[in-house]
Amino acid sequence: MTNKGFKDIFGDNDNKPKKENPFTNQKAQKQQYKSVRIYPEDFKEYRRLAFHQEKTIVEVISESLKLYKQKYEGESEETDK
């Protein structure tokens, strides 16, 4: 009878997470994060959106800021004419 190791039984990629951990990723460690306070209801909504899009909350907030800026800048250009 041969002894099988953990990797022989479960394989290398069976339990591998779908996303990379931003704290172990070298590129993400160079980024500076800031903390802000948001309403609990908003946090729940951002968490829900991030889960369904398979993204982090930071990514969803960053995308929402880009969309908000596009909307605001688009409306300000129209009113300036």
Contacts in CASP RR format, 6 or more apart in sequence:
PFRMAT RR
TARGET T0000
AUTHOR 0000-0000-0000
METHOD contacts of the structure
MODEL  1
MTNKGFKDIFGDNDNKPKKENPFTNQKAQKQQYKSVRIYPEDFKEYRRLA
FHQEKTIVEVISESLKLYKQKYEGESEETDK
18 54 0 8 1.000
19 54 0 8 1.000
19 56 0 8 1.000
20 28 0 8 1.000
22 28 0 8 1.000
22 56 0 8 1.000
22 58 0 8 1.000
23 29 0 8 1.000
33 58 0 8 1.000
38 46 0 8 1.000
43 57 0 8 1.000
46 57 0 8 1.000
46 60 0 8 1.000
46 61 0 8 1.000
47 57 0 8 1.000
49 60 0 8 1.000
50 56 0 8 1.000
50 57 0 8 1.000
50 59 0 8 1.000
50 60 0 8 1.000
53 60 0 8 1.000
END
